[in-house]
Amino acid sequence: MGMRLQSVLLNAKQLLKLHSMQTRGRNQPDVPKGHIAVYVGEIQTKRFVIPISYLNHPSFQDLLKQAEKEFGFNHPMGGLTFPCKEDAFIDLTSQLHAS
């Protein structure tokens, strides 16, 4: 059971990284209905597209509070920016995607 969960998490991480690389560099990337583009990083940010439903999860609520403390409502990228490590964000979204 543990091996299967690790495999699922690894696949989800790879999908998120691939999606992030595909959407980077476009002027107006497509964001599917029910999703939101967010920026993640402490120094250098990377763009991710996530389901809006993730924002209701308690862990994302914590990230939103961190973002509010750091940026208020003036996010430097023009979109929602999470001031956390990219790996931590990918781990969180992988867990949510698997459940």
C-alpha positions in Angstrom: 0.0 0.0 0.0 2.8 2.4 0.9 4.6 1.8 -2.4 1.4 2.6 -4.4 0.9 5.8 -2.5 4.5 6.9 -3.2 4.0 6.0 -6.9 0.8 8.1 -7.0 2.5 11.1 -5.3 5.5 10.9 -7.7 3.2 10.8 -10.7 1.2 13.8 -9.4 4.5 15.7 -8.8 5.7 15.0 -12.3 2.4 16.2 -13.8 2.4 19.4 -11.8 6.0 20.2 -12.9 5.2 19.4 -16.5 2.2 21.6 -16.4 4.1 24.3 -14.8 6.8 24.2 -17.5 4.2 24.1 -20.3 2.5 27.2 -19.0 5.6 29.3 -18.2 6.5 31.9 -20.7 3.1 32.4 -22.3 1.6 35.9 -22.2 -1.9 34.8 -21.6 -1.9 31.1 -20.7 -5.2 29.2 -20.6 -6.6 28.5 -17.2 -9.3 25.8 -17.4 -12.7 26.6 -15.8 -12.7 25.8 -12.1 -8.9 26.4 -11.8 -6.7 29.3 -10.8 -3.1 30.3 -11.6 -1.0 30.9 -8.6 2.7 31.8 -8.1 4.9 29.9 -5.7 8.3 30.6 -4.3 10.2 32.5 -1.7 12.7 34.3 -3.9 12.0 33.2 -7.5 8.4 32.3 -8.3 7.0 29.6 -10.5 3.4 29.5 -11.9 1.1 26.6 -11.2 -2.5 26.0 -12.2 -4.6 24.4 -9.5 -8.2 23.5 -8.9 -10.1 26.3 -7.0 -11.4 23.6 -4.6 -7.9 23.3 -3.2 -8.2 26.8 -1.7 -10.8 25.4 0.8 -8.4 22.9 2.2 -7.0 23.8 5.7 -3.4 23.6 4.5 -4.2 26.0 1.7 -5.9 28.3 4.2 -2.6 28.4 6.1 -0.8 29.4 2.9 -3.4 32.1 2.2 -2.8 33.5 5.7 1.0 33.5 5.0 0.5 35.3 1.7 -1.7 37.9 3.3 0.9 38.5 6.0 3.7 38.9 3.5 2.0 40.7 0.6 -1.4 41.9 1.9 -3.5 42.3 -1.2 -0.6 43.6 -3.4 0.9 40.5 -4.9 4.1 41.3 -7.0 3.2 38.9 -9.8 -0.3 40.4 -10.2 -1.8 37.1 -9.1 -2.0 35.1 -5.9 1.5 34.4 -4.7 2.4 31.8 -2.0 5.6 32.6 -0.2 6.7 29.0 0.4 9.2 26.5 -1.0 8.1 25.0 -4.3 8.8 21.5 -3.1 6.4 22.0 -0.1 3.7 23.3 -2.4 4.1 20.4 -4.8 3.9 17.9 -1.9 0.7 19.5 -0.7 -1.0 19.6 -4.1 0.2 16.0 -4.7 -1.5 14.9 -1.5 -4.7 16.7 -2.4 -4.7 15.3 -5.9 -4.3 11.7 -4.7 -7.2 12.0 -2.3 
